[in-house]
Amino acid sequence: MTTLAFTSTLSRPERATAATVRGAVAGAGLLVTVVLIGVGAFLAVAGWPGLTASSSELPLGASNFWALAAPLVFGSVWSAVLAVLIAVPAAVGVALYVTWFAPRAVAGFLAALVDVLAAVPSVVYGLWGLMALAPGLAPVYAWLGEHLGWFPLFAGQPSATGRTIATGALVLAIMIMPIIAAMCREVFQRTPRASIEAAQGLGATRWEVIRLAVLPFARGGIICGAMLGLGRALGETMAIAMVVSPAPFLIGFSVITSANPNTVAAFIAQVFPEAHDVEVSALIGLGLAMFLITFIVNACARRVARIYGEPR
């Protein structure tokens, strides 16, 4: 009713323009839907021979497709979750500093610097992680193995090269932090002024205003930013392929050893150049698995946004 009433007040050229815009928007939405369905259908059809292949036809001689996929999916999810656990506190801290504590000039420079991190190619992060970060963390892993080896995350022989899942997760965390920080910064800035002034009127300190007014309002945005970062980390290829030293068919939670779970994206990048026939279908089947996982992650992000309420 509101749309009809609004449309009736427009002149004929304006109504034609509005109809054109509505058609263009509807067409864009339809195009996205068709492309998404097309990609999913291609992955399902092209990957089906790999899903039903025998051991002799699969990469690395896996007993069946699911024995190949399970460790890789575990590695993808495990490294992405570790990255999100590292990135979210750092991103929230950066966003709070930029919006509430930093001087205006410093805030603008720091916000631009964080945004630049999102534009750095993943291969650059991979080279940095391989050549600088991993060797620097090797003594830390040795110390953790010696003093905290009883804890499952730090069990096993520490890596002498530093090429562990922990190093890969740290690189991923740096890569996804700009995404989470940008969303957090936006929702922090959109906190209702009335809520802030009410807290200040009651004599709240700056930190109490943040704790009582800003963070509760931004909770949904923070969670959605974390889910977007998780989706980004799940699909990362080059950084993990270059930094992590993988072991085939490994499922384990230790983060400091040389034997680490591989990820789906990195495995496809490593094996695809030499794959042929059914092996290619198996790799496409792995791509289908990651397609579904990423779709589930995004659906969960939408669900969280509805539960906690999108910032207004």
Stockholm file with secondary structure:
# STOCKHOLM 1.0

chainA/1-312         MTTLAFTSTLSRPERATAATVRGAVAGAGLLVTVVLIGVGAFLAVAGWPGLTASSSELPLGASNFWALAAPLVFGSVWSAVLAVLIAVPAAVGVALYVTWFAPRAVAGFLAALVDVLAAVPSVVYGLWGLMALAPGLAPVYAWLGEHLGWFPLFAGQPSATGRTIATGALVLAIMIMPIIAAMCREVFQRTPRASIEAAQGLGATRWEVIRLAVLPFARGGIICGAMLGLGRALGETMAIAMVVSPAPFLIGFSVITSANPNTVAAFIAQVFPEAHDVEVSALIGLGLAMFLITFIVNACARRVARIYGEPR
#=GR chainA/1-312 SS CHHHHHHHTSCHHHHHHHHHHHHHHHHHHHHHHHHHHHHHHHHHHHHHHHHTCCGGGSGGGCSSHHHHHHHHHHHHHHHHHHHHHHHHHHHHHHHHIIIIISCHHHHHHHHHHHHHHTTSCHHHHHHHIIIIIHHHHHHHHHHHHHHHTTSGGGCSCBCSSCCSHHHHHHHHHHHHHHHHHHHHHHHHHTSCHHHHHHHHHTTCCHHHHIIIIIHHHHHHHHHHHHHHHHHHHHTCCHHHHHHCCBCTTCCCCCSSBSCBCCCHHHHHHHHGGGCCTHHHHHHHHHHHHHHHHHHHHHHHHHHHHHHHCCCC
#=GC SS_cons         CHHHHHHHTSCHHHHHHHHHHHHHHHHHHHHHHHHHHHHHHHHHHHHHHHHTCCGGGSGGGCSSHHHHHHHHHHHHHHHHHHHHHHHHHHHHHHHHIIIIISCHHHHHHHHHHHHHHTTSCHHHHHHHIIIIIHHHHHHHHHHHHHHHTTSGGGCSCBCSSCCSHHHHHHHHHHHHHHHHHHHHHHHHHTSCHHHHHHHHHTTCCHHHHIIIIIHHHHHHHHHHHHHHHHHHHHTCCHHHHHHCCBCTTCCCCCSSBSCBCCCHHHHHHHHGGGCCTHHHHHHHHHHHHHHHHHHHHHHHHHHHHHHHCCCC
//
